[in-house]
């Protein structure tokens, strides 16, 4: 059963709420190549897990695990169910994200997400919290000196 554009918007909004609650997991997942491939495959149309597996060449069992994880942290929205050839029902999924960018600078990793409904979200992770700017310069000098030897 396909859903209307309004119903899909509600599904995406719910996925965004879920993503806000799982910001750290979301940031970690966005560096997984398989997650990015699934996001690209589901960006323009709703797909079942079997269709995602066929399109992406990701093994079906792996695809099920990844899609379940992605839906649980808000990267995918479940948009409805369709009948399968074996008279069962399969869930349809779409990417809830439109674009994202990663900025790595000043000891931080910043991920900026634009959702399909126009909302945005930024996730920032400090990776060099214990180093002062002078310490970073000293470390960089030590690395440079070692590299020259």
N, CA, C and O atoms as CSV, one atom per row, in Angstrom:
chain,resi,resn,atom,element,x,y,z
A,1,UNK,N,N,0.836,-1.167,0.000
A,1,UNK,CA,C,0.000,0.000,0.000
A,1,UNK,C,C,0.892,1.244,0.000
A,1,UNK,O,O,1.584,1.514,0.982
A,2,UNK,N,N,0.875,1.970,-1.056
A,2,UNK,CA,C,1.632,3.219,-1.160
A,2,UNK,C,C,0.940,4.283,-0.320
A,2,UNK,O,O,-0.276,4.245,-0.128
A,3,UNK,N,N,1.724,5.230,0.176
A,3,UNK,CA,C,1.132,6.275,1.001
A,3,UNK,C,C,1.201,7.610,0.279
A,3,UNK,O,O,1.942,7.773,-0.690
A,4,UNK,N,N,0.426,8.550,0.762
A,4,UNK,CA,C,0.386,9.877,0.134
A,4,UNK,C,C,1.625,10.684,0.531
A,4,UNK,O,O,2.358,10.310,1.446
A,5,UNK,N,N,1.841,11.787,-0.170
A,5,UNK,CA,C,2.975,12.663,0.124
A,5,UNK,C,C,2.873,13.221,1.542
A,5,UNK,O,O,3.888,13.371,2.223
A,6,UNK,N,N,1.661,13.527,1.990
A,6,UNK,CA,C,1.479,14.042,3.353
A,6,UNK,C,C,1.843,12.991,4.395
A,6,UNK,O,O,2.476,13.295,5.406
A,7,UNK,N,N,1.436,11.753,4.137
A,7,UNK,CA,C,1.764,10.673,5.063
A,7,UNK,C,C,3.271,10.406,5.069
A,7,UNK,O,O,3.842,10.108,6.117
A,8,UNK,N,N,3.912,10.510,3.910
A,8,UNK,CA,C,5.361,10.331,3.841
A,8,UNK,C,C,6.067,11.430,4.632
A,8,UNK,O,O,7.062,11.171,5.308
A,9,UNK,N,N,5.555,12.646,4.548
A,9,UNK,CA,C,6.114,13.772,5.312
A,9,UNK,C,C,6.055,13.484,6.811
A,9,UNK,O,O,7.002,13.784,7.538
A,10,UNK,N,N,4.958,12.911,7.272
A,10,UNK,CA,C,4.811,12.556,8.687
A,10,UNK,C,C,5.825,11.481,9.064
A,10,UNK,O,O,6.430,11.552,10.133
A,11,UNK,N,N,6.015,10.493,8.206
A,11,UNK,CA,C,6.991,9.435,8.457
A,11,UNK,C,C,8.407,10.011,8.554
A,11,UNK,O,O,9.182,9.617,9.425
A,12,UNK,N,N,8.736,10.932,7.668
A,12,UNK,CA,C,10.058,11.559,7.674
A,12,UNK,C,C,10.232,12.409,8.930
A,12,UNK,O,O,11.304,12.398,9.534
A,13,UNK,N,N,9.201,13.142,9.329
A,13,UNK,CA,C,9.274,13.958,10.539
A,13,UNK,C,C,9.525,13.081,11.765
A,13,UNK,O,O,10.305,13.450,12.643
A,14,UNK,N,N,8.875,11.940,11.826
A,14,UNK,CA,C,9.090,11.010,12.939
A,14,UNK,C,C,10.526,10.472,12.926
A,14,UNK,O,O,11.140,10.314,13.981
A,15,UNK,N,N,11.054,10.192,11.739
A,15,UNK,CA,C,12.439,9.728,11.631
A,15,UNK,C,C,13.412,10.806,12.105
A,15,UNK,O,O,14.423,10.494,12.733
A,16,UNK,N,N,13.117,12.059,11.812
A,16,UNK,CA,C,13.976,13.170,12.250
A,16,UNK,C,C,13.954,13.287,13.772
A,16,UNK,O,O,14.992,13.521,14.391
A,17,UNK,N,N,12.796,13.129,14.368
A,17,UNK,CA,C,12.710,13.146,15.833
A,17,UNK,C,C,13.564,12.026,16.426
A,17,UNK,O,O,14.265,12.227,17.418
A,18,UNK,N,N,13.501,10.865,15.820
A,18,UNK,CA,C,14.306,9.739,16.277
A,18,UNK,C,C,15.791,10.053,16.126
A,18,UNK,O,O,16.580,9.759,17.024
A,19,UNK,N,N,16.177,10.647,14.997
A,19,UNK,CA,C,17.580,10.999,14.761
A,19,UNK,C,C,18.093,11.984,15.800
A,19,UNK,O,O,19.236,11.876,16.244
A,20,UNK,N,N,17.263,12.938,16.191
A,20,UNK,CA,C,17.670,13.901,17.212
A,20,UNK,C,C,17.969,13.218,18.542
A,20,UNK,O,O,18.822,13.676,19.301
A,21,UNK,N,N,17.279,12.142,18.818
A,21,UNK,CA,C,17.508,11.401,20.058
A,21,UNK,C,C,18.730,10.492,19.972
A,21,UNK,O,O,19.219,10.017,20.997
A,22,UNK,N,N,19.223,10.247,18.774
A,22,UNK,CA,C,20.365,9.340,18.562
A,22,UNK,C,C,21.493,10.040,17.800
A,22,UNK,O,O,22.068,9.452,16.884
A,23,UNK,N,N,21.814,11.264,18.156
A,23,UNK,CA,C,22.781,12.080,17.424
A,23,UNK,C,C,24.155,11.414,17.304
A,23,UNK,O,O,24.752,11.425,16.228
A,24,UNK,N,N,24.654,10.841,18.383
A,24,UNK,CA,C,25.997,10.243,18.354
A,24,UNK,C,C,26.026,9.010,17.445
A,24,UNK,O,O,26.950,8.850,16.648
A,25,UNK,N,N,25.027,8.149,17.563
A,25,UNK,CA,C,24.949,6.969,16.697
A,25,UNK,C,C,24.809,7.375,15.237
A,25,UNK,O,O,25.396,6.750,14.353
A,26,UNK,N,N,24.036,8.415,14.989
A,26,UNK,CA,C,23.831,8.917,13.637
A,26,UNK,C,C,25.173,9.358,13.050
A,26,UNK,O,O,25.498,9.021,11.912
A,27,UNK,N,N,25.946,10.111,13.830
A,27,UNK,CA,C,27.244,10.591,13.362
A,27,UNK,C,C,28.182,9.429,13.046
A,27,UNK,O,O,28.893,9.463,12.042
A,28,UNK,N,N,28.188,8.419,13.884
A,28,UNK,CA,C,29.044,7.254,13.656
A,28,UNK,C,C,28.593,6.465,12.424
A,28,UNK,O,O,29.429,5.960,11.675
A,29,UNK,N,N,27.299,6.360,12.215
A,29,UNK,CA,C,26.780,5.587,11.085
A,29,UNK,C,C,27.098,6.231,9.738
A,29,UNK,O,O,27.254,5.531,8.737
A,30,UNK,N,N,27.196,7.559,9.710
A,30,UNK,CA,C,27.403,8.259,8.442
A,30,UNK,C,C,28.802,8.067,7.860
A,30,UNK,O,O,29.079,8.546,6.761
A,31,UNK,N,N,29.676,7.382,8.569
A,31,UNK,CA,C,30.991,7.073,8.006
A,31,UNK,C,C,31.072,5.615,7.538
A,31,UNK,O,O,32.127,5.161,7.097
A,32,UNK,N,N,29.977,4.899,7.634
A,32,UNK,CA,C,29.907,3.508,7.170
A,32,UNK,C,C,29.528,3.500,5.688
A,32,UNK,O,O,28.472,4.007,5.310
A,33,UNK,N,N,30.389,2.926,4.858
A,33,UNK,CA,C,30.172,2.916,3.413
A,33,UNK,C,C,28.843,2.270,3.029
A,33,UNK,O,O,28.143,2.781,2.155
A,34,UNK,N,N,28.488,1.172,3.657
A,34,UNK,CA,C,27.222,0.488,3.334
A,34,UNK,C,C,26.022,1.361,3.674
A,34,UNK,O,O,25.034,1.365,2.940
A,35,UNK,N,N,26.097,2.096,4.771
A,35,UNK,CA,C,25.014,3.013,5.152
A,35,UNK,C,C,24.861,4.095,4.085
A,35,UNK,O,O,23.746,4.421,3.679
A,36,UNK,N,N,25.985,4.648,3.636
A,36,UNK,CA,C,25.928,5.687,2.602
A,36,UNK,C,C,25.335,5.152,1.303
A,36,UNK,O,O,24.576,5.853,0.635
A,37,UNK,N,N,25.672,3.927,0.944
A,37,UNK,CA,C,25.138,3.317,-0.279
A,37,UNK,C,C,23.620,3.145,-0.160
A,37,UNK,O,O,22.888,3.424,-1.110
A,38,UNK,N,N,23.154,2.694,0.989
A,38,UNK,CA,C,21.711,2.517,1.202
A,38,UNK,C,C,21.004,3.872,1.192
A,38,UNK,O,O,19.906,3.999,0.649
A,39,UNK,N,N,21.635,4.884,1.795
A,39,UNK,CA,C,21.049,6.228,1.780
A,39,UNK,C,C,20.878,6.725,0.346
A,39,UNK,O,O,19.846,7.297,-0.003
A,40,UNK,N,N,21.893,6.502,-0.476
A,40,UNK,CA,C,21.819,6.928,-1.877
A,40,UNK,C,C,20.728,6.169,-2.628
A,40,UNK,O,O,19.997,6.755,-3.427
A,41,UNK,N,N,20.619,4.874,-2.373
A,41,UNK,CA,C,19.624,4.054,-3.077
A,41,UNK,C,C,18.195,4.459,-2.727
A,41,UNK,O,O,17.302,4.384,-3.571
A,42,UNK,N,N,17.979,4.885,-1.492
A,42,UNK,CA,C,16.626,5.223,-1.043
A,42,UNK,C,C,16.349,6.728,-1.078
A,42,UNK,O,O,15.324,7.179,-0.567
A,43,UNK,N,N,17.236,7.491,-1.666
A,43,UNK,CA,C,17.082,8.952,-1.671
A,43,UNK,C,C,15.923,9.422,-2.536
A,43,UNK,O,O,15.250,10.392,-2.186
A,44,UNK,N,N,15.680,8.765,-3.642
A,44,UNK,CA,C,14.662,9.254,-4.589
A,44,UNK,C,C,13.365,8.478,-4.590
A,44,UNK,O,O,12.337,8.993,-5.029
A,45,UNK,N,N,13.396,7.233,-4.100
A,45,UNK,CA,C,12.148,6.464,-4.098
A,45,UNK,C,C,12.135,5.475,-2.955
A,45,UNK,O,O,13.182,5.106,-2.423
A,46,UNK,N,N,10.950,5.053,-2.586
A,46,UNK,CA,C,10.773,4.081,-1.518
A,46,UNK,C,C,11.156,2.697,-2.037
A,46,UNK,O,O,10.818,2.324,-3.161
A,47,UNK,N,N,11.870,1.943,-1.197
A,47,UNK,CA,C,12.303,0.604,-1.585
A,47,UNK,C,C,12.092,-0.365,-0.433
A,47,UNK,O,O,12.127,0.022,0.735
A,48,UNK,N,N,11.871,-1.644,-0.779
A,48,UNK,CA,C,11.868,-2.700,0.227
A,48,UNK,C,C,13.320,-3.091,0.488
A,48,UNK,O,O,14.216,-2.720,-0.271
A,49,UNK,N,N,13.543,-3.831,1.550
A,49,UNK,CA,C,14.908,-4.280,1.857
A,49,UNK,C,C,15.430,-5.167,0.729
A,49,UNK,O,O,16.599,-5.070,0.357
A,50,UNK,N,N,14.587,-6.018,0.191
A,50,UNK,CA,C,15.014,-6.892,-0.912
A,50,UNK,C,C,15.434,-6.061,-2.124
A,50,UNK,O,O,16.431,-6.376,-2.774
A,51,UNK,N,N,14.688,-5.010,-2.430
A,51,UNK,CA,C,15.054,-4.139,-3.554
A,51,UNK,C,C,16.381,-3.418,-3.281
A,51,UNK,O,O,17.222,-3.287,-4.170
A,52,UNK,N,N,16.551,-2.958,-2.050
A,52,UNK,CA,C,17.811,-2.303,-1.673
A,52,UNK,C,C,18.969,-3.276,-1.861
A,52,UNK,O,O,20.010,-2.910,-2.406
A,53,UNK,N,N,18.789,-4.503,-1.414
A,53,UNK,CA,C,19.829,-5.516,-1.536
A,53,UNK,C,C,20.174,-5.781,-3.004
A,53,UNK,O,O,21.348,-5.897,-3.355
A,54,UNK,N,N,19.166,-5.875,-3.846
A,54,UNK,CA,C,19.379,-6.126,-5.275
A,54,UNK,C,C,20.103,-4.955,-5.937
A,54,UNK,O,O,21.042,-5.161,-6.706
A,55,UNK,N,N,19.678,-3.747,-5.648
A,55,UNK,CA,C,20.259,-2.556,-6.266
A,55,UNK,C,C,21.701,-2.332,-5.820
A,55,UNK,O,O,22.556,-1.964,-6.625
A,56,UNK,N,N,21.967,-2.555,-4.528
A,56,UNK,CA,C,23.268,-2.211,-3.958
A,56,UNK,C,C,24.270,-3.359,-3.930
A,56,UNK,O,O,25.455,-3.135,-3.683
A,57,UNK,N,N,23.813,-4.579,-4.177
A,57,UNK,CA,C,24.641,-5.787,-4.085
A,57,UNK,C,C,25.130,-6.056,-2.663
A,57,UNK,O,O,26.129,-6.748,-2.467
A,58,UNK,N,N,24.431,-5.514,-1.684
A,58,UNK,CA,C,24.708,-5.835,-0.284
A,58,UNK,C,C,23.918,-7.104,0.032
A,58,UNK,O,O,22.730,-7.180,-0.280
A,59,UNK,N,N,24.564,-8.108,0.651
A,59,UNK,CA,C,23.837,-9.351,0.964
A,59,UNK,C,C,22.544,-9.067,1.734
A,59,UNK,O,O,22.491,-8.156,2.561
A,60,UNK,N,N,21.516,-9.849,1.456
A,60,UNK,CA,C,20.186,-9.604,2.010
A,60,UNK,C,C,20.191,-9.559,3.539
A,60,UNK,O,O,19.596,-8.652,4.120
A,61,UNK,N,N,20.845,-10.511,4.203
A,61,UNK,CA,C,20.862,-10.536,5.674
A,61,UNK,C,C,21.534,-9.276,6.224
A,61,UNK,O,O,21.051,-8.687,7.192
A,62,UNK,N,N,22.635,-8.866,5.614
A,62,UNK,CA,C,23.333,-7.645,6.030
A,62,UNK,C,C,22.448,-6.436,5.801
A,62,UNK,O,O,22.387,-5.527,6.629
A,63,UNK,N,N,21.768,-6.437,4.676
A,63,UNK,CA,C,20.881,-5.332,4.323
A,63,UNK,C,C,19.754,-5.199,5.354
A,63,UNK,O,O,19.430,-4.088,5.774
A,64,UNK,N,N,19.160,-6.315,5.760
A,64,UNK,CA,C,18.110,-6.280,6.778
A,64,UNK,C,C,18.632,-5.663,8.070
A,64,UNK,O,O,17.966,-4.819,8.669
A,65,UNK,N,N,19.829,-6.083,8.505
A,65,UNK,CA,C,20.397,-5.553,9.745
A,65,UNK,C,C,20.670,-4.056,9.634
A,65,UNK,O,O,20.351,-3.296,10.548
A,66,UNK,N,N,21.255,-3.635,8.525
A,66,UNK,CA,C,21.573,-2.220,8.340
A,66,UNK,C,C,20.320,-1.355,8.252
A,66,UNK,O,O,20.250,-0.292,8.868
A,67,UNK,N,N,19.335,-1.808,7.490
A,67,UNK,CA,C,18.094,-1.041,7.346
A,67,UNK,C,C,17.390,-0.917,8.693
A,67,UNK,O,O,16.875,0.149,9.029
A,68,UNK,N,N,17.365,-1.994,9.462
A,68,UNK,CA,C,16.747,-1.947,10.789
A,68,UNK,C,C,17.471,-0.932,11.680
A,68,UNK,O,O,16.833,-0.129,12.360
A,69,UNK,N,N,18.798,-0.976,11.670
A,69,UNK,CA,C,19.588,-0.034,12.467
A,69,UNK,C,C,19.350,1.404,11.994
A,69,UNK,O,O,19.148,2.309,12.804
A,70,UNK,N,N,19.377,1.598,10.675
A,70,UNK,CA,C,19.197,2.943,10.114
A,70,UNK,C,C,17.813,3.499,10.454
A,70,UNK,O,O,17.683,4.685,10.758
A,71,UNK,N,N,16.793,2.668,10.405
A,71,UNK,CA,C,15.440,3.117,10.755
A,71,UNK,C,C,15.351,3.425,12.247
A,71,UNK,O,O,14.649,4.352,12.648
A,72,UNK,N,N,16.062,2.648,13.071
A,72,UNK,CA,C,15.983,2.865,14.518
A,72,UNK,C,C,16.666,4.149,14.965
A,72,UNK,O,O,16.367,4.663,16.043
A,73,UNK,N,N,17.591,4.682,14.143
A,73,UNK,CA,C,18.253,5.944,14.509
A,73,UNK,C,C,17.808,7.115,13.639
A,73,UNK,O,O,18.352,8.214,13.749
A,74,UNK,N,N,16.823,6.882,12.778
A,74,UNK,CA,C,16.216,7.976,12.033
A,74,UNK,C,C,16.801,8.283,10.670
A,74,UNK,O,O,16.406,9.271,10.050
A,75,UNK,N,N,17.731,7.473,10.181
A,75,UNK,CA,C,18.282,7.713,8.845
A,75,UNK,C,C,17.330,7.279,7.738
A,75,UNK,O,O,17.378,7.812,6.630
A,76,UNK,N,N,16.470,6.316,8.035
A,76,UNK,CA,C,15.449,5.859,7.087
A,76,UNK,C,C,14.080,6.003,7.738
A,76,UNK,O,O,13.934,5.859,8.952
A,77,UNK,N,N,13.085,6.289,6.913
A,77,UNK,CA,C,11.702,6.352,7.383
A,77,UNK,C,C,10.931,5.210,6.729
A,77,UNK,O,O,11.029,5.000,5.520
A,78,UNK,N,N,10.168,4.477,7.530
A,78,UNK,CA,C,9.301,3.431,6.979
A,78,UNK,C,C,8.062,4.130,6.454
A,78,UNK,O,O,7.351,4.806,7.198
A,79,UNK,N,N,7.810,3.960,5.156
A,79,UNK,CA,C,6.749,4.730,4.515
A,79,UNK,C,C,5.513,3.910,4.146
A,79,UNK,O,O,4.567,4.446,3.569
A,80,UNK,N,N,5.513,2.651,4.464
A,80,UNK,CA,C,4.346,1.844,4.151
A,80,UNK,C,C,4.713,0.391,3.928
A,80,UNK,O,O,5.838,-0.032,4.190
A,81,UNK,N,N,3.736,-0.369,3.436
A,81,UNK,CA,C,3.934,-1.800,3.180
A,81,UNK,C,C,3.424,-2.123,1.788
A,81,UNK,O,O,2.485,-1.495,1.299
A,82,UNK,N,N,4.045,-3.103,1.157
A,82,UNK,CA,C,3.590,-3.603,-0.141
A,82,UNK,C,C,3.490,-5.116,-0.069
A,82,UNK,O,O,4.158,-5.762,0.739
A,83,UNK,N,N,2.653,-5.663,-0.918
A,83,UNK,CA,C,2.527,-7.123,-0.994
A,83,UNK,C,C,3.721,-7.697,-1.745
A,83,UNK,O,O,4.207,-7.115,-2.715
A,84,UNK,N,N,4.176,-8.838,-1.280
A,84,UNK,CA,C,5.279,-9.520,-1.951
A,84,UNK,C,C,4.722,-10.633,-2.825
A,84,UNK,O,O,3.531,-10.940,-2.776
A,85,UNK,N,N,5.584,-11.225,-3.612
A,85,UNK,CA,C,5.141,-12.301,-4.509
A,85,UNK,C,C,4.715,-13.542,-3.731
A,85,UNK,O,O,4.012,-14.397,-4.267
A,86,UNK,N,N,5.134,-13.646,-2.476
A,86,UNK,CA,C,4.754,-14.805,-1.666
A,86,UNK,C,C,3.561,-14.487,-0.758
A,86,UNK,O,O,3.336,-15.165,0.244
A,87,UNK,N,N,2.809,-13.458,-1.118
A,87,UNK,CA,C,1.610,-13.022,-0.405
A,87,UNK,C,C,1.884,-12.440,0.978
A,87,UNK,O,O,0.966,-12.267,1.780
A,88,UNK,N,N,3.121,-12.148,1.245
A,88,UNK,CA,C,3.458,-11.491,2.499
A,88,UNK,C,C,3.458,-9.991,2.296
A,88,UNK,O,O,3.059,-9.495,1.242
A,89,UNK,N,N,3.906,-9.274,3.309
A,89,UNK,CA,C,4.019,-7.822,3.202
A,89,UNK,C,C,5.463,-7.434,3.509
A,89,UNK,O,O,6.109,-8.014,4.382
A,90,UNK,N,N,5.944,-6.456,2.784
A,90,UNK,CA,C,7.289,-5.946,3.000
A,90,UNK,C,C,7.208,-4.446,3.250
A,90,UNK,O,O,6.449,-3.737,2.589
A,91,UNK,N,N,7.994,-3.970,4.207
A,91,UNK,CA,C,8.031,-2.538,4.510
A,91,UNK,C,C,8.791,-1.800,3.420
A,91,UNK,O,O,9.735,-2.322,2.827
A,92,UNK,N,N,8.353,-0.575,3.175
A,92,UNK,CA,C,9.024,0.317,2.231
A,92,UNK,C,C,9.781,1.365,3.040
A,92,UNK,O,O,9.294,1.843,4.064
A,93,UNK,N,N,10.979,1.715,2.567
A,93,UNK,CA,C,11.812,2.686,3.276
A,93,UNK,C,C,12.286,3.774,2.319
A,93,UNK,O,O,12.497,3.538,1.129
A,94,UNK,N,N,12.448,4.977,2.880
A,94,UNK,CA,C,13.040,6.078,2.135
A,94,UNK,C,C,14.039,6.783,3.036
A,94,UNK,O,O,13.892,6.778,4.258
A,95,UNK,N,N,15.039,7.380,2.445
A,95,UNK,CA,C,15.996,8.165,3.203
A,95,UNK,C,C,15.291,9.385,3.773
A,95,UNK,O,O,14.538,10.050,3.063
A,96,UNK,N,N,15.522,9.685,5.033
A,96,UNK,CA,C,14.932,10.877,5.637
A,96,UNK,C,C,15.836,12.089,5.449
A,96,UNK,O,O,15.440,13.220,5.732
A,97,UNK,N,N,17.041,11.847,4.973
A,97,UNK,CA,C,18.042,12.894,4.821
A,97,UNK,C,C,18.151,13.333,3.362
A,97,UNK,O,O,18.122,12.506,2.451
A,98,UNK,N,N,18.274,14.626,3.155
A,98,UNK,CA,C,18.479,15.150,1.809
A,98,UNK,C,C,19.976,15.229,1.500
A,98,UNK,O,O,20.436,14.680,0.499
A,99,UNK,N,N,20.732,15.914,2.362
A,99,UNK,CA,C,22.186,16.024,2.190
A,99,UNK,C,C,22.856,16.093,3.554
A,99,UNK,O,O,22.213,16.368,4.567
A,100,UNK,N,N,24.165,15.838,3.558
A,100,UNK,CA,C,24.948,16.085,4.760
A,100,UNK,C,C,26.366,16.428,4.353
A,100,UNK,O,O,26.836,16.047,3.281
A,101,UNK,N,N,27.039,17.156,5.233
A,101,UNK,CA,C,28.429,17.506,4.987
A,101,UNK,C,C,29.219,17.299,6.268
A,101,UNK,O,O,28.677,17.369,7.371
A,102,UNK,N,N,30.509,17.044,6.101
A,102,UNK,CA,C,31.391,16.826,7.240
A,102,UNK,C,C,32.507,17.858,7.177
A,102,UNK,O,O,33.135,18.050,6.135
A,103,UNK,N,N,32.744,18.518,8.304
A,103,UNK,CA,C,33.827,19.487,8.407
A,103,UNK,C,C,34.755,19.013,9.523
A,103,UNK,O,O,34.327,18.815,10.660
A,104,UNK,N,N,36.010,18.839,9.185
A,104,UNK,CA,C,37.001,18.401,10.162
A,104,UNK,C,C,38.017,19.521,10.311
A,104,UNK,O,O,38.862,19.721,9.438
A,105,UNK,N,N,37.937,20.250,11.415
A,105,UNK,CA,C,38.885,21.341,11.645
A,105,UNK,C,C,38.916,21.704,13.117
A,105,UNK,O,O,37.969,21.443,13.859
A,106,UNK,N,N,40.018,22.310,13.524
A,106,UNK,CA,C,40.182,22.818,14.891
A,106,UNK,C,C,39.882,21.781,15.966
A,106,UNK,O,O,39.308,22.112,17.004
A,107,UNK,N,N,40.263,20.540,15.730
A,107,UNK,CA,C,40.059,19.500,16.727
A,107,UNK,C,C,38.629,19.046,16.876
A,107,UNK,O,O,38.289,18.393,17.863
A,108,UNK,N,N,37.780,19.376,15.916
A,108,UNK,CA,C,36.363,19.000,15.968
A,108,UNK,C,C,35.942,18.317,14.672
A,108,UNK,O,O,36.503,18.558,13.603
A,109,UNK,N,N,34.949,17.469,14.803
A,109,UNK,CA,C,34.269,16.904,13.639
A,109,UNK,C,C,32.855,17.445,13.698
A,109,UNK,O,O,32.145,17.227,14.679
A,110,UNK,N,N,32.442,18.149,12.657
A,110,UNK,CA,C,31.094,18.713,12.620
A,110,UNK,C,C,30.349,18.135,11.425
A,110,UNK,O,O,30.822,18.201,10.291
A,111,UNK,N,N,29.185,17.570,11.694
A,111,UNK,CA,C,28.341,17.010,10.642
A,111,UNK,C,C,27.086,17.871,10.559
A,111,UNK,O,O,26.374,18.050,11.548
A,112,UNK,N,N,26.827,18.396,9.372
A,112,UNK,CA,C,25.634,19.212,9.128
A,112,UNK,C,C,24.692,18.417,8.245
A,112,UNK,O,O,25.062,17.974,7.157
A,113,UNK,N,N,23.475,18.243,8.723
A,113,UNK,CA,C,22.470,17.431,8.029
A,113,UNK,C,C,21.324,18.318,7.572
A,113,UNK,O,O,20.831,19.148,8.335
A,114,UNK,N,N,20.901,18.143,6.326
A,114,UNK,CA,C,19.683,18.774,5.822
A,114,UNK,C,C,18.689,17.642,5.559
A,114,UNK,O,O,18.959,16.742,4.763
A,115,UNK,N,N,17.545,17.695,6.230
A,115,UNK,CA,C,16.531,16.653,6.099
A,115,UNK,C,C,15.636,16.956,4.897
A,115,UNK,O,O,15.616,18.077,4.390
A,116,UNK,N,N,14.910,15.956,4.455
A,116,UNK,CA,C,14.029,16.118,3.293
A,116,UNK,C,C,12.934,17.155,3.510
A,116,UNK,O,O,12.437,17.734,2.543
A,117,UNK,N,N,12.553,17.399,4.747
A,117,UNK,CA,C,11.498,18.385,5.006
A,117,UNK,C,C,12.050,19.795,5.199
A,117,UNK,O,O,11.292,20.711,5.519
A,118,UNK,N,N,13.359,19.985,5.008
A,118,UNK,CA,C,13.947,21.312,5.097
A,118,UNK,C,C,14.596,21.641,6.438
A,118,UNK,O,O,15.333,22.622,6.535
A,119,UNK,N,N,14.342,20.853,7.459
A,119,UNK,CA,C,14.987,21.088,8.749
A,119,UNK,C,C,16.477,20.782,8.638
A,119,UNK,O,O,16.908,20.039,7.756
A,120,UNK,N,N,17.253,21.366,9.545
A,120,UNK,CA,C,18.686,21.095,9.574
A,120,UNK,C,C,19.094,20.678,10.985
A,120,UNK,O,O,18.395,20.953,11.961
A,121,UNK,N,N,20.238,20.009,11.067
A,121,UNK,CA,C,20.760,19.566,12.346
A,121,UNK,C,C,22.279,19.559,12.245
A,121,UNK,O,O,22.835,19.186,11.212
A,122,UNK,N,N,22.946,19.969,13.311
A,122,UNK,CA,C,24.406,19.923,13.360
A,122,UNK,C,C,24.820,19.059,14.538
A,122,UNK,O,O,24.290,19.191,15.642
A,123,UNK,N,N,25.772,18.175,14.288
A,123,UNK,CA,C,26.335,17.324,15.334
A,123,UNK,C,C,27.819,17.632,15.384
A,123,UNK,O,O,28.517,17.505,14.378
A,124,UNK,N,N,28.311,18.042,16.563
A,124,UNK,CA,C,29.718,18.383,16.711
A,124,UNK,C,C,30.346,17.467,17.744
A,124,UNK,O,O,29.779,17.229,18.811
A,125,UNK,N,N,31.517,16.960,17.416
A,125,UNK,CA,C,32.254,16.115,18.348
A,125,UNK,C,C,33.669,16.662,18.474
A,125,UNK,O,O,34.390,16.788,17.484
A,126,UNK,N,N,34.054,16.981,19.696
A,126,UNK,CA,C,35.414,17.441,19.969
A,126,UNK,C,C,36.291,16.207,20.074
A,126,UNK,O,O,35.959,15.264,20.794
A,127,UNK,N,N,37.409,16.209,19.360
A,127,UNK,CA,C,38.312,15.058,19.422
A,127,UNK,C,C,39.644,15.401,20.065
A,127,UNK,O,O,40.415,14.500,20.395
A,128,UNK,N,N,39.928,16.664,20.249
A,128,UNK,CA,C,41.182,17.100,20.869
A,128,UNK,C,C,40.881,18.006,22.047
A,128,UNK,O,O,41.367,19.136,22.088
A,129,UNK,N,N,40.097,17.545,23.000
A,129,UNK,CA,C,39.673,18.397,24.105
A,129,UNK,C,C,40.787,18.656,25.107
A,129,UNK,O,O,40.764,19.685,25.784
A,130,UNK,N,N,41.762,17.760,25.227
A,130,UNK,CA,C,42.804,17.919,26.237
A,130,UNK,C,C,44.012,18.684,25.730
A,130,UNK,O,O,44.920,18.963,26.512
A,131,UNK,N,N,44.059,19.033,24.457
A,131,UNK,CA,C,45.229,19.707,23.908
A,131,UNK,C,C,44.967,21.197,23.766
A,131,UNK,O,O,43.935,21.608,23.236
A,132,UNK,N,N,45.895,21.991,24.236
A,132,UNK,CA,C,45.838,23.432,24.031
A,132,UNK,C,C,46.436,23.748,22.675
A,132,UNK,O,O,47.205,22.938,22.158
A,133,UNK,N,N,46.121,24.890,22.072
A,133,UNK,CA,C,46.693,25.240,20.768
A,133,UNK,C,C,48.215,25.149,20.739
A,133,UNK,O,O,48.784,24.717,19.736
A,134,UNK,N,N,48.886,25.550,21.819
A,134,UNK,CA,C,50.349,25.467,21.871
A,134,UNK,C,C,50.805,24.008,21.838
A,134,UNK,O,O,51.809,23.679,21.206
A,135,UNK,N,N,50.053,23.127,22.532
A,135,UNK,CA,C,50.389,21.702,22.519
A,135,UNK,C,C,50.245,21.117,21.128
A,135,UNK,O,O,51.054,20.286,20.716
A,136,UNK,N,N,49.197,21.554,20.382
A,136,UNK,CA,C,48.990,21.048,19.025
A,136,UNK,C,C,50.137,21.479,18.124
A,136,UNK,O,O,50.588,20.699,17.285
A,137,UNK,N,N,50.616,22.709,18.282
A,137,UNK,CA,C,51.739,23.186,17.476
A,137,UNK,C,C,52.988,22.390,17.793
A,137,UNK,O,O,53.731,22.022,16.884
A,138,UNK,N,N,53.237,22.113,19.092
A,138,UNK,CA,C,54.404,21.320,19.499
A,138,UNK,C,C,54.304,19.915,18.926
A,138,UNK,O,O,55.297,19.376,18.437
A,139,UNK,N,N,53.121,19.315,18.978
A,139,UNK,CA,C,52.914,17.969,18.430
A,139,UNK,C,C,53.139,17.969,16.929
A,139,UNK,O,O,53.748,17.041,16.396
A,140,UNK,N,N,52.661,18.985,16.244
A,140,UNK,CA,C,52.839,19.074,14.797
A,140,UNK,C,C,54.314,19.224,14.453
A,140,UNK,O,O,54.789,18.632,13.484
A,141,UNK,N,N,55.049,20.018,15.246
A,141,UNK,CA,C,56.488,20.178,15.015
A,141,UNK,C,C,57.218,18.854,15.219
A,141,UNK,O,O,58.124,18.518,14.458
A,142,UNK,N,N,56.818,18.097,16.257
A,142,UNK,CA,C,57.445,16.812,16.534
A,142,UNK,C,C,57.176,15.829,15.387
A,142,UNK,O,O,58.071,15.083,14.990
A,143,UNK,N,N,55.975,15.827,14.866
A,143,UNK,CA,C,55.627,14.943,13.746
A,143,UNK,C,C,56.445,15.328,12.517
A,143,UNK,O,O,56.973,14.459,11.822
A,144,UNK,N,N,56.549,16.632,12.249
A,144,UNK,CA,C,57.319,17.108,11.094
A,144,UNK,C,C,58.776,16.723,11.220
A,144,UNK,O,O,59.390,16.282,10.248
A,145,UNK,N,N,59.347,16.889,12.435
A,145,UNK,CA,C,60.739,16.555,12.638
A,145,UNK,C,C,60.977,15.073,12.460
A,145,UNK,O,O,61.994,14.685,11.884
A,146,UNK,N,N,60.072,14.230,12.936
A,146,UNK,CA,C,60.185,12.787,12.780
A,146,UNK,C,C,60.093,12.386,11.322
A,146,UNK,O,O,60.811,11.491,10.874
A,147,UNK,N,N,59.218,13.039,10.581
A,147,UNK,CA,C,59.025,12.723,9.161
A,147,UNK,C,C,60.248,13.066,8.338
A,147,UNK,O,O,60.532,12.406,7.339
A,148,UNK,N,N,60.973,14.091,8.747
A,148,UNK,CA,C,62.149,14.523,7.997
A,148,UNK,C,C,63.338,13.604,8.194
A,148,UNK,O,O,64.240,13.585,7.356
A,149,UNK,N,N,63.367,12.840,9.278
A,149,UNK,CA,C,64.512,11.957,9.569
A,149,UNK,C,C,64.619,10.810,8.631
A,149,UNK,O,O,65.530,9.992,8.758
